[in-house]
Amino acid sequence: MSTPKYTALVSKLRDWSNKPESATIADSVLSDCLLYASDFCYYNLKVPQLEKTQTYTITVPDNITSNKNYTKYPVPASLIEFISIRCISPVGNKFRFVEVLDKKNFYEQYQVAENTFTWIWLDQNLYIYPQLPVGSIIEIASFSRLSAIDSSESGGIEEYNWLRDDKQYLLLWVALIYLAAYLLDDQMMARYKALSTEILTSLNSRENEARSLTPVDIKKAISDSNTRKVSV
């Protein structure tokens, strides 16, 4: 059985479709639309409500020995985008990493200077070079998915979800885009795509404006720390 807020949202989506055939639309279709809509919002929103910080302690199996030794970290399934990666070594040193986008260069043994910490995201893992000492703590700041909008599969315990509970209109309008695609209604799709884009842009712009108020010297310090070269 679906949870109360989610069940109400499914009913609202049916009502807002405002179609004569709405009564015959299967709940499974509406659920799919809401699921796709939540994922779309998570991938396009860059707001504090989606920011999450997690830590992970490096153990022996995490360190891979090859022609270029590196550390492998399992990326959480909820993670959408990395914001920053910081490490605290067993002796207390703190440092950040530089992202590498070229897979070939990352694995080349002599492509990166030994004291430049780099990382690459491949499949469901994060790879870090140079190899980190066992006991190092990785601190990951990221944009991540929130708790499930429908918790029927986790015992029916409905947790607070900012997107469903505080920005329901955005989730609803994006879901209506997918429902319009199902109904082959291009006019309906265009209407809700415009509304959704306006809200997404507004939320992101508000956050970007707030971040731009950071004093210039502080922003420079943050930028410098992201490419800092130190040893563990």
N, C-alpha and C positions, 0 to 999 in steps of 0.2 A: 504494500500500500504506500502510495506517495505521501509525503509530509504536507502539513496544512498550507504553508505559504506557497509551496510549489504547486499543489493542487489548485489553489486559487489563481495562480499565475497561468496555468494551462487553460482554465476557464476564461480568464481575461483575454488571452491570446485568441481563443475561439470567438469571443464577442467582438474584439477589435478588428477581426478580419472582415466583419460586416458583409458577409456573403450569404446568399440564400442556402448554399450547400454546406454552411459551416457546421450544421448539426451532424452531418455525415462524415466530417473529417475525423479520422481515427486519432485517438489520444497519442498513439505511438508517433504519428506524424508531427503533432504539436510538440511532443517531447524532443524529437529530433531537431526541430527548428530552434527550440530553446537551448539545446546542447550546442548546436553550431553557433548560435548567437553569442553564448557565453565565451566560447573559444575565440570568436572573432573579436570580442571586446578585450579579452585578455591580451591578444596579440597586438592590438592597436592603441590601447591605453597606456600611458606612461605617467602614472599618478602615484602619490605616496601610499595609497590604500593597497596597491599591489606590490609594494616593496617588502622584501623579506630578507632577513639575515640569518644564515645558518652556519654552523661550525662542524668541522670534521677532523678527527685526529688520525694522522697517518700511522698505519701499522705496517708490519713487514710485508704482507702480501700486496700492498699497494705499490711497492717499488719494483719496477720492471728492469731487469738486467738485459741489455742488448748492446749493439755497437754504440748506442747512445743511451745511457741510463736515464730513465725518467720516472715520474710518479703518476699513477693512474687513479683518478677519483670518480666514483659513480655519480653522475648528475641526477639530482632528485627529479622525479617524473613531473612534478608541478612546475619546474622552472621553465620560464619563457625566454628570458634574456638576462645575461650577466650585466651587472652594473660595475662591480669591482671585485677583485680577488686579493685578499691580504693573507699573509702567513705570519704566524708567530713561531719561531724556532724554539727548540727545547732550552736554549740558553737565553731566550728572551728577545732576540732580534726581531724586528717587525719590518716587513717589506711587501711591496705590491708587485704585480706582474704586468707584462706587456703582452697583448694578444697577438698571435701569429695566425694569419689567414691562409698562408701557403703550406699545405700539408707536406709537400716535398721538402721545402726548406726546414720545416720543423724537425724532420727525421734525419736530415743530413748532419753528420757528426760535427762538422766544423763551421756550420753556417752561422751559429749564434755564439757570441762571446760567453765564456764560462760564468761570468758574474752578472749576466743579464737574465732575469727570471722571466720566462715566456710560457704561454699556455695556448692550447688549441682545443676546440670542442669538436669531437668526432663521435658520431652515433650517440650513444648514451653515456659517454665518458669524457672527462676533462683530463688532458694530459699536460703535465707540468715539467719543465726543464729549467735548470738542472734538477736532479733528483733531490727530494726533500728528506731530511733525517727523520727516522721513525720517532714519533712523539710530537712532531710539528703539528700545529693546529691551523687548518685552513678556514678562513672566514669569508664566506660567499655572500655578497650583497646582490640581490637579483630582483627582477620583476617575475612574479609567480602567480599561478592560479590560486584562487581562494578555495574555501571549503565547498563541497558539492552544493549546487543549487537544489538538488533533490537528494536527500539522504536515505531514500528507501532501501538502498543496497548496503547501508552501514547501520542497520538496526533501527532506522527511523528517527534517530536523534538529530534534530534539525539545529545546526549551528548557524551563528550569525554569518551572513554573506553580504558584504557591502554592495556588490553589484545587484543582487536580487532584492535586498532590503532597502537600500538607500537610493539606488539608481535604477529602479525597476522600469521606468519609462524608457531608458536607453536599451535595456535588455529586451523589452517588449517590441520596440521599434525595429531593432535588428532582427529579431525572430520573425517579424512580419515580412521582412525582405525575403527570408528563406521560404516562408509560407506562400508568398506571392509567386516565387519560382515554382513551387509545387502546383499552384493553381494556374500557372501559365498566364499570369496577370501582369503585364509589363508596366502598366500605368501605376498599379499599386506598388510594384517593386521600386519604381523611380521615386514615388512620393516618400516612402519610408527610408530609402537610401539617402535622400537629401536630408531628411530630419535627423537620421543617425549620424551622418557625416558632420552636420552642424554641431551636434552635442559632443561628439568625440573631439572635434577641433577645439571647441570651447574649453573642455576639460583639460586637454593637453596644453593649450595656449596659456591657460591660467597657471598651470604648474611651471611652464617654461618661463613665464614672466616672473614668478616668485623666485625661481632659481637664478634668474639674471640679476636680481637685486643683491646677490652675494658680492661683497667688496672685491675689487679687482685683485688686490694682493692675496686674498684668501683663495680665489679661483686659481691664481698662478701657482700657489703652494700645492693645491690639490693636483693640478696638472703635472707639476714636477714630481710629486710623490708617485704618480702612476708610471713613471719611467725611471725611477730611482735604481741605481746599480749598487748592490751591496752583496756581501757574502753572508751565508748562513752562520 
